[in-house]
Amino acid sequence: MTDVLVCVKRVPDPTGEVVLTDDGMRVDGRYAGYTTSAHEEAAVALAVQVAEASGGTVTVLSVGSQESIEQIRAGIAVGATDGILVEADADALGPVDVASAIAEAVAARQDAGTTYGLVLLGNDAADTGDFQVGIRLAYLLERPVVAGAQTVETDGGTATVRAEGPEGTEVYELPLPAVVTVLEGGVSPKYPSVVGRMKAKKAAVETMTWSGTAAGAGREGLTVPEPPPSEVTVIGEGPAAAPGLVAVLKELKVVHG
């Protein structure tokens, strides 16, 4: 049996236009709305697969404000068992702080009798892209870690992790407990059923408070790149443009001759 903790973050919807806050320090999600990133949706789907195959449970954890419960319940709606909210000001936290808060929650659950054989995270957050939390968490927990995984399976005390490397598929075998960060693409995200949504509304979400002091991200600011300029070539005006148009169509192999 493998009990799995999967960590998610409330992030601005990346499919909308990227707008920064007035101070330029964060992505502003007030207009685009909030969601869970694609990497974390894949992590939730993998967590449910592992738990169902081994007879374990899935706990969804988020570090943030009360609004993050929406993302926790979204994970419960697709198969997770319960949730943990580590209440904190997410905007004030850096990767070191988030890893510390998760590690504290893991220790608290272990003291209460639940040991997570596997901790899954998205490879990086959709808003900050820090790529650090999973690695830092593994060091704090003193567990082996694989980053950029696409599939995870467990068998007894071993996890088999597959990731895409420069030479093709790489396969790792890790002793449990372990930490794995997940890239989208290896598994399809799960979509909630009506029954799942009803279950999520009633499921238990434990609230914890992180005892640490925020070190912050050390971020100086964010910028949104200007869109690349579009280029237009005028081939002529009126009837005089016909030869130029024909030449272009021939170049594109739309017409022959």
C-alpha positions in Angstrom: 0.0 0.0 0.0 1.4 3.4 -1.0 -0.1 6.5 0.5 0.6 9.5 -1.8 0.9 13.2 -1.0 0.4 15.4 -4.1 1.2 19.1 -3.9 -0.6 21.7 -6.0 -0.5 25.5 -6.2 -3.2 28.0 -7.0 -1.9 29.8 -10.1 -3.3 32.3 -12.6 -4.8 30.5 -15.7 -1.8 30.3 -18.1 -4.2 30.2 -21.1 -5.1 33.8 -20.6 -3.2 37.0 -21.3 -0.3 37.4 -18.9 -0.8 40.6 -16.7 1.6 41.6 -13.9 0.6 43.2 -10.7 1.3 46.9 -10.3 4.6 46.3 -8.6 5.7 43.9 -11.3 6.5 41.2 -8.8 3.8 38.6 -9.6 1.4 37.5 -12.3 -2.0 39.0 -11.7 -4.8 36.4 -12.0 -7.7 38.6 -11.2 -8.7 38.8 -14.9 -7.7 35.4 -16.2 -8.9 33.4 -13.2 -7.1 30.7 -11.1 -6.5 27.1 -11.7 -4.0 24.2 -11.2 -1.1 24.0 -13.6 -0.9 21.2 -16.2 2.1 19.6 -14.5 0.2 19.4 -11.2 -2.9 18.0 -12.9 -0.7 15.2 -14.3 0.8 14.7 -10.8 -2.7 14.3 -9.3 -3.7 11.8 -12.0 -0.5 9.8 -11.3 -1.1 9.9 -7.6 -4.6 8.5 -8.0 -3.2 5.7 -10.3 -0.6 4.7 -7.8 -3.0 4.7 -4.9 -5.7 2.7 -6.7 -3.1 0.1 -7.8 -1.7 -0.3 -4.3 -4.7 0.2 -2.2 -3.4 3.5 -0.8 -4.8 7.0 -0.3 -4.1 10.3 -1.9 -3.9 13.6 0.0 -3.8 16.9 -1.9 -1.8 19.7 -0.2 -1.5 23.3 -1.1 0.5 26.1 0.6 -1.4 29.4 0.4 -4.6 31.3 1.3 -8.1 29.9 2.0 -8.8 30.4 -1.7 -6.4 27.5 -2.4 -9.0 25.1 -1.0 -10.7 25.4 -4.4 -7.6 23.7 -6.0 -7.5 21.1 -3.2 -11.1 20.2 -3.7 -10.5 19.9 -7.5 -8.0 17.2 -6.7 -10.4 15.4 -4.4 -13.1 15.6 -7.1 -10.9 13.4 -9.4 -10.0 10.7 -6.9 -8.0 12.1 -3.9 -9.1 11.1 -0.4 -8.6 14.3 1.6 -6.7 17.6 1.7 -4.3 19.8 3.6 -4.1 23.5 3.4 -0.9 25.0 4.9 -2.2 28.5 5.4 0.4 31.2 4.5 0.8 34.2 2.3 1.9 32.5 -0.9 3.1 35.8 -2.4 5.6 36.2 0.4 7.1 32.7 0.0 10.0 31.5 -2.0 10.9 27.9 -3.0 12.8 27.4 0.3 9.8 28.5 2.3 7.3 26.3 0.3 9.6 23.2 0.6 9.9 23.9 4.4 6.1 24.2 4.8 5.4 21.0 2.9 8.1 19.1 4.9 6.5 20.3 8.2 3.1 19.0 7.0 4.6 15.7 6.1 6.2 15.4 9.6 2.9 16.4 11.3 1.0 13.7 9.4 3.7 11.1 10.2 3.4 12.0 13.9 -0.3 11.4 13.5 0.3 8.0 12.0 0.3 8.6 8.2 3.6 8.1 6.3 3.6 9.1 2.7 5.5 6.6 0.6 5.5 9.0 -2.3 5.3 12.8 -2.6 4.5 14.1 -6.0 4.8 17.7 -7.2 4.5 19.5 -10.5 7.9 20.0 -12.1 7.5 23.8 -11.8 4.8 26.3 -11.0 2.9 27.9 -13.9 3.4 31.4 -12.5 7.0 31.5 -11.1 8.7 28.5 -12.9 11.1 28.1 -10.0 11.9 24.4 -10.6 13.2 24.1 -7.1 10.6 23.1 -4.6 10.7 19.3 -5.3 14.5 19.1 -5.0 14.6 21.2 -1.9 11.8 19.1 -0.3 13.6 15.9 -1.0 16.7 17.2 0.8 14.7 18.3 3.8 13.0 14.9 4.0 16.2 13.1 3.2 14.6 11.1 0.4 15.7 10.2 -3.2 14.2 12.3 -5.9 13.6 12.2 -9.7 12.7 15.4 -11.6 10.7 15.7 -14.8 8.9 12.3 -14.5 6.1 11.3 -16.8 5.0 8.0 -15.3 5.3 6.5 -11.8 4.5 3.0 -10.6 5.1 1.4 -7.2 5.7 -2.2 -6.3 6.2 -2.9 -2.6 9.0 -0.7 -1.4 10.2 0.4 -4.9 9.0 3.2 -7.3 9.7 2.9 -11.0 9.9 6.3 -12.6 10.1 7.1 -16.3 11.2 10.4 -17.7 12.1 11.7 -21.2 15.8 12.5 -21.4 18.0 13.7 -24.3 18.7 10.1 -25.4 15.1 8.9 -25.0 13.2 7.4 -22.2 15.1 7.1 -18.9 14.0 4.6 -16.2 14.8 5.0 -12.5 14.1 2.7 -9.6 13.8 4.4 -6.2 13.4 3.0 -2.8 10.3 4.3 -1.0 9.7 6.8 0.5 10.7 9.1 -2.3 9.9 12.5 -4.0 9.1 12.8 -7.7 8.3 16.0 -9.7 6.0 15.4 -12.7 5.9 16.8 -16.2 2.7 16.9 -18.2 2.4 14.5 -21.1 2.9 11.1 -19.6 -0.7 10.7 -18.3 -4.0 12.4 -19.2 -5.5 14.6 -16.5 -8.6 13.3 -14.9 -11.9 15.2 -15.2 -14.4 15.3 -12.3 -17.7 13.5 -12.4 -20.8 14.8 -10.7 -20.3 12.2 -8.0 -16.7 13.4 -7.6 -17.7 17.0 -7.3 -20.2 16.1 -4.6 -17.6 14.1 -2.7 -15.1 17.0 -2.9 -17.6 19.4 -1.3 -17.9 17.1 1.8 -14.3 15.8 2.0 -12.1 16.8 4.9 -9.5 19.5 4.4 -7.2 20.0 7.4 -5.8 23.4 7.9 -2.2 23.8 9.3 -0.1 26.9 9.9 3.5 27.0 8.8 5.8 27.8 11.8 8.7 29.2 9.8 9.7 32.7 8.8 9.5 33.6 5.1 12.8 34.1 3.4 11.1 35.2 0.2 11.9 34.5 -3.4 14.7 37.1 -3.8 12.9 38.2 -7.0 13.7 41.6 -8.3 10.8 41.8 -10.7 9.1 40.2 -13.7 8.8 41.4 -17.3 6.4 40.4 -20.1 8.3 40.3 -23.4 6.9 42.4 -26.2 5.2 40.3 -28.9 7.4 39.8 -32.0 6.6 42.3 -34.7 4.7 41.1 -37.7 6.2 41.7 -41.1 4.2 42.6 -44.2 5.5 42.8 -47.7 3.5 44.9 -50.2 3.7 43.3 -53.6 1.8 46.0 -55.4 -1.5 47.8 -55.8 -4.3 47.1 -58.2 -3.7 45.2 -61.5 0.0 45.9 -61.1 0.2 43.5 -58.2 -0.9 40.5 -60.3 2.7 39.4 -61.4 3.9 39.7 -57.9 1.0 37.6 -56.6 1.6 34.9 -59.2 5.3 34.8 -58.2 4.3 34.3 -54.5 1.8 31.5 -55.4 4.4 29.8 -57.4 6.9 30.0 -54.6 4.4 28.5 -52.2 3.7 25.8 -54.9 0.0 26.7 -54.9 0.2 27.1 -58.7 2.7 25.6 -61.2 4.4 27.0 -64.2 
